[in-house]
Amino acid sequence: MIRRKPLNRGTIWAQMKALCKRAGVNPSKVFPHNLRKLFARTFYDIEKDIAKLADILGHSNINTTRIYTMTTGVEHRRKIESLGLVC
């Protein structure tokens, strides 16, 4: 049986920094919370279920989860323009 360290913030942080070195990415630009936000946005883009996402992230208030799924004004503009409804 292989014994592994439990996944906690410190373990994830160390693994991310090691991956950065291997990929040639500046480790000072990568944080575990960024990965959490990327997961949340990707999950929401696919599932469109904010209540399920809130449960997965452990949020008791959906408004907290909404912060993770918010898009920028540039993204809103791009989506509106792609609809072809506004000249």
N, CA, C and O atoms as a GROMACS GRO file, in nm:
protein
  348
    1MET      N    1   0.085  -0.119   0.000
    1MET     CA    2   0.000   0.000   0.000
    1MET      C    3   0.089   0.124   0.000
    1MET      O    4   0.182   0.136   0.079
    2ILE      N    5   0.058   0.216  -0.089
    2ILE     CA    6   0.133   0.341  -0.097
    2ILE      C    7   0.068   0.443  -0.004
    2ILE      O    8  -0.052   0.469  -0.013
    3ARG      N    9   0.147   0.500   0.083
    3ARG     CA   10   0.096   0.604   0.172
    3ARG      C   11   0.127   0.739   0.110
    3ARG      O   12   0.241   0.768   0.075
    4ARG      N   13   0.027   0.820   0.099
    4ARG     CA   14   0.044   0.955   0.042
    4ARG      C   15   0.009   1.058   0.147
    4ARG      O   16  -0.066   1.033   0.241
    5LYS      N   17   0.066   1.176   0.126
    5LYS     CA   18   0.030   1.287   0.214
    5LYS      C   19  -0.116   1.324   0.187
    5LYS      O   20  -0.162   1.318   0.073
    6PRO      N   21  -0.189   1.363   0.291
    6PRO     CA   22  -0.327   1.409   0.266
    6PRO      C   23  -0.326   1.537   0.184
    6PRO      O   24  -0.234   1.618   0.194
    7LEU      N   25  -0.429   1.554   0.102
    7LEU     CA   26  -0.438   1.676   0.023
    7LEU      C   27  -0.487   1.789   0.112
    7LEU      O   28  -0.600   1.789   0.160
    8ASN      N   29  -0.401   1.883   0.133
    8ASN     CA   30  -0.438   2.003   0.205
    8ASN      C   31  -0.378   2.121   0.128
    8ASN      O   32  -0.308   2.101   0.028
    9ARG      N   33  -0.403   2.238   0.173
    9ARG     CA   34  -0.358   2.358   0.100
    9ARG      C   35  -0.206   2.357   0.079
    9ARG      O   36  -0.158   2.391  -0.029
   10GLY      N   37  -0.133   2.320   0.181
   10GLY     CA   38   0.013   2.319   0.171
   10GLY      C   39   0.065   2.216   0.072
   10GLY      O   40   0.157   2.245  -0.004
   11THR      N   41   0.006   2.097   0.071
   11THR     CA   42   0.046   1.993  -0.022
   11THR      C   43   0.015   2.035  -0.166
   11THR      O   44   0.099   2.018  -0.254
   12ILE      N   45  -0.103   2.090  -0.188
   12ILE     CA   46  -0.142   2.136  -0.321
   12ILE      C   47  -0.049   2.248  -0.366
   12ILE      O   48  -0.004   2.249  -0.481
   13TRP      N   49  -0.020   2.340  -0.276
   13TRP     CA   50   0.070   2.452  -0.307
   13TRP      C   51   0.206   2.398  -0.353
   13TRP      O   52   0.258   2.442  -0.456
   14ALA      N   53   0.262   2.305  -0.278
   14ALA     CA   54   0.394   2.250  -0.312
   14ALA      C   55   0.390   2.178  -0.447
   14ALA      O   56   0.483   2.192  -0.526
   15GLN      N   57   0.284   2.103  -0.474
   15GLN     CA   58   0.272   2.032  -0.601
   15GLN      C   59   0.259   2.132  -0.717
   15GLN      O   60   0.317   2.111  -0.824
   16MET      N   61   0.183   2.238  -0.696
   16MET     CA   62   0.167   2.339  -0.801
   16MET      C   63   0.299   2.408  -0.830
   16MET      O   64   0.332   2.432  -0.947
   17LYS      N   65   0.376   2.440  -0.727
   17LYS     CA   66   0.505   2.507  -0.746
   17LYS      C   67   0.601   2.414  -0.822
   17LYS      O   68   0.677   2.460  -0.907
   18ALA      N   69   0.598   2.284  -0.789
   18ALA     CA   70   0.684   2.188  -0.859
   18ALA      C   71   0.645   2.178  -1.007
   18ALA      O   72   0.731   2.172  -1.094
   19LEU      N   73   0.515   2.178  -1.034
   19LEU     CA   74   0.468   2.175  -1.173
   19LEU      C   75   0.509   2.302  -1.248
   19LEU      O   76   0.543   2.297  -1.366
   20CYS      N   77   0.505   2.414  -1.179
   20CYS     CA   78   0.548   2.540  -1.241
   20CYS      C   79   0.692   2.531  -1.287
   20CYS      O   80   0.724   2.570  -1.399
   21LYS      N   81   0.778   2.480  -1.202
   21LYS     CA   82   0.919   2.468  -1.237
   21LYS      C   83   0.936   2.379  -1.360
   21LYS      O   84   1.011   2.413  -1.452
   22ARG      N   85   0.865   2.266  -1.361
   22ARG     CA   86   0.876   2.173  -1.475
   22ARG      C   87   0.822   2.235  -1.603
   22ARG      O   88   0.872   2.206  -1.712
   23ALA      N   89   0.720   2.320  -1.591
   23ALA     CA   90   0.657   2.381  -1.709
   23ALA      C   91   0.722   2.513  -1.749
   23ALA      O   92   0.688   2.571  -1.852
   24GLY      N   93   0.815   2.561  -1.667
   24GLY     CA   94   0.881   2.688  -1.697
   24GLY      C   95   0.792   2.808  -1.670
   24GLY      O   96   0.809   2.913  -1.733
   25VAL      N   97   0.700   2.794  -1.578
   25VAL     CA   98   0.609   2.903  -1.541
   25VAL      C   99   0.659   2.967  -1.413
   25VAL      O  100   0.706   2.898  -1.322
   26ASN      N  101   0.650   3.098  -1.405
   26ASN     CA  102   0.693   3.170  -1.285
   26ASN      C  103   0.603   3.129  -1.167
   26ASN      O  104   0.484   3.162  -1.167
   27PRO      N  105   0.657   3.059  -1.066
   27PRO     CA  106   0.576   3.013  -0.953
   27PRO      C  107   0.509   3.125  -0.874
   27PRO      O  108   0.410   3.101  -0.806
   28SER      N  109   0.562   3.246  -0.883
   28SER     CA  110   0.501   3.357  -0.809
   28SER      C  111   0.368   3.401  -0.871
   28SER      O  112   0.298   3.483  -0.813
   29LYS      N  113   0.335   3.347  -0.986
   29LYS     CA  114   0.210   3.382  -1.055
   29LYS      C  115   0.100   3.278  -1.033
   29LYS      O  116  -0.012   3.296  -1.081
   30VAL      N  117   0.130   3.170  -0.961
   30VAL     CA  118   0.036   3.059  -0.947
   30VAL      C  119   0.001   3.039  -0.800
   30VAL      O  120   0.088   3.034  -0.714
   31PHE      N  121  -0.130   3.027  -0.773
   31PHE     CA  122  -0.179   3.010  -0.637
   31PHE      C  123  -0.291   2.905  -0.635
   31PHE      O  124  -0.366   2.895  -0.732
   32PRO      N  125  -0.303   2.826  -0.528
   32PRO     CA  126  -0.411   2.727  -0.518
   32PRO      C  127  -0.550   2.790  -0.536
   32PRO      O  128  -0.638   2.727  -0.594
   33HIS      N  129  -0.569   2.911  -0.488
   33HIS     CA  130  -0.701   2.972  -0.500
   33HIS      C  131  -0.736   2.999  -0.647
   33HIS      O  132  -0.853   2.992  -0.685
   34ASN      N  133  -0.636   3.028  -0.729
   34ASN     CA  134  -0.660   3.046  -0.873
   34ASN      C  135  -0.713   2.916  -0.934
   34ASN      O  136  -0.803   2.919  -1.019
   35LEU      N  137  -0.658   2.803  -0.890
   35LEU     CA  138  -0.704   2.673  -0.938
   35LEU      C  139  -0.849   2.650  -0.895
   35LEU      O  140  -0.929   2.598  -0.973
   36ARG      N  141  -0.882   2.688  -0.774
   36ARG     CA  142  -1.019   2.674  -0.723
   36ARG      C  143  -1.116   2.759  -0.808
   36ARG      O  144  -1.225   2.714  -0.843
   37LYS      N  145  -1.074   2.882  -0.838
   37LYS     CA  146  -1.159   2.969  -0.920
   37LYS      C  147  -1.174   2.916  -1.062
   37LYS      O  148  -1.283   2.921  -1.119
   38LEU      N  149  -1.065   2.864  -1.119
   38LEU     CA  150  -1.071   2.806  -1.252
   38LEU      C  151  -1.166   2.686  -1.254
   38LEU      O  152  -1.246   2.672  -1.346
   39PHE      N  153  -1.156   2.600  -1.151
   39PHE     CA  154  -1.246   2.486  -1.142
   39PHE      C  155  -1.391   2.535  -1.136
   39PHE      O  156  -1.477   2.484  -1.207
   40ALA      N  157  -1.418   2.633  -1.051
   40ALA     CA  158  -1.555   2.683  -1.033
   40ALA      C  159  -1.612   2.737  -1.164
   40ALA      O  160  -1.725   2.706  -1.200
   41ARG      N  161  -1.535   2.818  -1.233
   41ARG     CA  162  -1.584   2.876  -1.360
   41ARG      C  163  -1.605   2.770  -1.465
   41ARG      O  164  -1.703   2.774  -1.539
   42THR      N  165  -1.513   2.673  -1.473
   42THR     CA  166  -1.525   2.566  -1.571
   42THR      C  167  -1.646   2.479  -1.539
   42THR      O  168  -1.724   2.445  -1.628
   43PHE      N  169  -1.662   2.442  -1.412
   43PHE     CA  170  -1.777   2.360  -1.371
   43PHE      C  171  -1.908   2.432  -1.404
   43PHE      O  172  -2.000   2.372  -1.459
   44TYR      N  173  -1.914   2.560  -1.371
   44TYR     CA  174  -2.038   2.636  -1.396
   44TYR      C  175  -2.064   2.650  -1.546
   44TYR      O  176  -2.179   2.641  -1.590
   45ASP      N  177  -1.960   2.673  -1.625
   45ASP     CA  178  -1.977   2.684  -1.771
   45ASP      C  179  -2.036   2.556  -1.830
   45ASP      O  180  -2.114   2.561  -1.924
   46ILE      N  181  -1.998   2.443  -1.774
   46ILE     CA  182  -2.045   2.314  -1.825
   46ILE      C  183  -2.182   2.278  -1.766
   46ILE      O  184  -2.274   2.243  -1.840
   47GLU      N  185  -2.196   2.285  -1.636
   47GLU     CA  186  -2.315   2.236  -1.566
   47GLU      C  187  -2.427   2.339  -1.552
   47GLU      O  188  -2.544   2.301  -1.549
   48LYS      N  189  -2.394   2.467  -1.544
   48LYS     CA  190  -2.493   2.573  -1.522
   48LYS      C  191  -2.577   2.548  -1.396
   48LYS      O  192  -2.696   2.578  -1.393
   49ASP      N  193  -2.514   2.491  -1.293
   49ASP     CA  194  -2.585   2.460  -1.168
   49ASP      C  195  -2.509   2.522  -1.052
   49ASP      O  196  -2.418   2.462  -0.995
   50ILE      N  197  -2.549   2.645  -1.017
   50ILE     CA  198  -2.477   2.719  -0.913
   50ILE      C  199  -2.498   2.658  -0.774
   50ILE      O  200  -2.410   2.667  -0.688
   51ALA      N  201  -2.615   2.596  -0.751
   51ALA     CA  202  -2.641   2.534  -0.621
   51ALA      C  203  -2.548   2.414  -0.600
   51ALA      O  204  -2.493   2.397  -0.491
   52LYS      N  205  -2.531   2.331  -0.702
   52LYS     CA  206  -2.440   2.217  -0.692
   52LYS      C  207  -2.297   2.266  -0.673
   52LYS      O  208  -2.221   2.209  -0.594
   53LEU      N  209  -2.260   2.370  -0.745
   53LEU     CA  210  -2.125   2.426  -0.731
   53LEU      C  211  -2.103   2.478  -0.590
   53LEU      O  212  -1.996   2.457  -0.533
   54ALA      N  213  -2.202   2.546  -0.533
   54ALA     CA  214  -2.190   2.596  -0.396
   54ALA      C  215  -2.166   2.481  -0.298
   54ALA      O  216  -2.086   2.493  -0.206
   55ASP      N  217  -2.236   2.369  -0.320
   55ASP     CA  218  -2.216   2.252  -0.234
   55ASP      C  219  -2.074   2.197  -0.248
   55ASP      O  220  -2.009   2.166  -0.149
   56ILE      N  221  -2.027   2.187  -0.372
   56ILE     CA  222  -1.892   2.134  -0.396
   56ILE      C  223  -1.786   2.223  -0.332
   56ILE      O  224  -1.690   2.173  -0.272
   57LEU      N  225  -1.803   2.354  -0.344
   57LEU     CA  226  -1.705   2.448  -0.288
   57LEU      C  227  -1.720   2.467  -0.137
   57LEU      O  228  -1.632   2.525  -0.073
   58GLY      N  229  -1.831   2.419  -0.081
   58GLY     CA  230  -1.852   2.432   0.062
   58GLY      C  231  -1.904   2.568   0.104
   58GLY      O  232  -1.885   2.610   0.219
   59HIS      N  233  -1.969   2.638   0.013
   59HIS     CA  234  -2.025   2.770   0.044
   59HIS      C  235  -2.165   2.755   0.103
   59HIS      O  236  -2.248   2.681   0.048
   60SER      N  237  -2.193   2.824   0.211
   60SER     CA  238  -2.327   2.821   0.269
   60SER      C  239  -2.417   2.926   0.204
   60SER      O  240  -2.539   2.921   0.219
   61ASN      N  241  -2.356   3.020   0.133
   61ASN     CA  242  -2.432   3.127   0.069
   61ASN      C  243  -2.400   3.129  -0.080
   61ASN      O  244  -2.284   3.141  -0.120
   62ILE      N  245  -2.502   3.117  -0.163
   62ILE     CA  246  -2.482   3.114  -0.309
   62ILE      C  247  -2.421   3.245  -0.359
   62ILE      O  248  -2.354   3.245  -0.462
   63ASN      N  249  -2.443   3.355  -0.288
   63ASN     CA  250  -2.382   3.481  -0.331
   63ASN      C  251  -2.230   3.474  -0.329
   63ASN      O  252  -2.164   3.539  -0.411
   64THR      N  253  -2.175   3.397  -0.239
   64THR     CA  254  -2.030   3.375  -0.237
   64THR      C  255  -1.988   3.300  -0.363
   64THR      O  256  -1.888   3.334  -0.425
   65THR      N  257  -2.065   3.200  -0.400
   65THR     CA  258  -2.035   3.121  -0.519
   65THR      C  259  -2.047   3.207  -0.645
   65THR      O  260  -1.970   3.188  -0.739
   66ARG      N  261  -2.141   3.298  -0.649
   66ARG     CA  262  -2.159   3.385  -0.765
   66ARG      C  263  -2.032   3.464  -0.796
   66ARG      O  264  -2.003   3.493  -0.912
   67ILE      N  265  -1.957   3.500  -0.692
   67ILE     CA  266  -1.831   3.573  -0.712
   67ILE      C  267  -1.735   3.491  -0.799
   67ILE      O  268  -1.663   3.547  -0.881
   68TYR      N  269  -1.735   3.360  -0.780
   68TYR     CA  270  -1.646   3.272  -0.856
   68TYR      C  271  -1.688   3.261  -1.002
   68TYR      O  272  -1.605   3.232  -1.088
   69THR      N  273  -1.815   3.283  -1.032
   69THR     CA  274  -1.865   3.261  -1.167
   69THR      C  275  -1.884   3.391  -1.246
   69THR      O  276  -1.925   3.387  -1.361
   70MET      N  277  -1.855   3.504  -1.184
   70MET     CA  278  -1.873   3.632  -1.251
   70MET      C  279  -1.778   3.645  -1.369
   70MET      O  280  -1.664   3.598  -1.365
   71THR      N  281  -1.826   3.710  -1.473
   71THR     CA  282  -1.743   3.735  -1.590
   71THR      C  283  -1.715   3.884  -1.600
   71THR      O  284  -1.780   3.965  -1.535
   72THR      N  285  -1.619   3.918  -1.682
   72THR     CA  286  -1.581   4.059  -1.698
   72THR      C  287  -1.669   4.126  -1.802
   72THR      O  288  -1.741   4.060  -1.876
   73GLY      N  289  -1.663   4.257  -1.807
   73GLY     CA  290  -1.737   4.333  -1.906
   73GLY      C  291  -1.695   4.297  -2.048
   73GLY      O  292  -1.778   4.295  -2.139
   74VAL      N  293  -1.567   4.268  -2.066
   74VAL     CA  294  -1.517   4.228  -2.198
   74VAL      C  295  -1.583   4.098  -2.242
   74VAL      O  296  -1.623   4.083  -2.358
   75GLU      N  297  -1.595   4.003  -2.148
   75GLU     CA  298  -1.659   3.875  -2.181
   75GLU      C  299  -1.806   3.894  -2.213
   75GLU      O  300  -1.858   3.832  -2.305
   76HIS      N  301  -1.874   3.981  -2.137
   76HIS     CA  302  -2.015   4.010  -2.165
   76HIS      C  303  -2.030   4.070  -2.304
   76HIS      O  304  -2.118   4.029  -2.380
   77ARG      N  305  -1.945   4.166  -2.337
   77ARG     CA  306  -1.952   4.232  -2.468
   77ARG      C  307  -1.930   4.131  -2.579
   77ARG      O  308  -2.002   4.133  -2.679
   78ARG      N  309  -1.832   4.044  -2.564
   78ARG     CA  310  -1.802   3.943  -2.665
   78ARG      C  311  -1.922   3.851  -2.688
   78ARG      O  312  -1.954   3.817  -2.802
   79LYS      N  313  -1.988   3.810  -2.579
   79LYS     CA  314  -2.105   3.721  -2.592
   79LYS      C  315  -2.221   3.793  -2.660
   79LYS      O  316  -2.290   3.735  -2.745
   80ILE      N  317  -2.243   3.918  -2.623
   80ILE     CA  318  -2.352   3.995  -2.684
   80ILE      C  319  -2.325   4.016  -2.832
   80ILE      O  320  -2.415   4.001  -2.914
   81GLU      N  321  -2.202   4.050  -2.868
   81GLU     CA  322  -2.167   4.070  -3.008
   81GLU      C  323  -2.181   3.942  -3.089
   81GLU      O  324  -2.219   3.945  -3.206
   82SER      N  325  -2.151   3.828  -3.026
   82SER     CA  326  -2.160   3.701  -3.098
   82SER      C  327  -2.305   3.664  -3.132
   82SER      O  328  -2.330   3.584  -3.223
   83LEU      N  329  -2.401   3.723  -3.058
   83LEU     CA  330  -2.542   3.698  -3.087
   83LEU      C  331  -2.589   3.770  -3.213
   83LEU      O  332  -2.687   3.730  -3.276
   84GLY      N  333  -2.517   3.875  -3.250
   84GLY     CA  334  -2.551   3.950  -3.370
   84GLY      C  335  -2.678   4.033  -3.357
   84GLY      O  336  -2.740   4.069  -3.457
   85LEU      N  337  -2.717   4.063  -3.234
   85LEU     CA  338  -2.840   4.140  -3.212
   85LEU      C  339  -2.816   4.288  -3.199
   85LEU      O  340  -2.908   4.369  -3.214
   86VAL      N  341  -2.690   4.326  -3.172
   86VAL     CA  342  -2.657   4.467  -3.152
   86VAL      C  343  -2.557   4.508  -3.259
   86VAL      O  344  -2.457   4.439  -3.283
   87CYS      N  345  -2.585   4.621  -3.324
   87CYS     CA  346  -2.493   4.668  -3.430
   87CYS      C  347  -2.386   4.755  -3.372
   87CYS      O  348  -2.300   4.805  -3.445
   0.00000   0.00000   0.00000
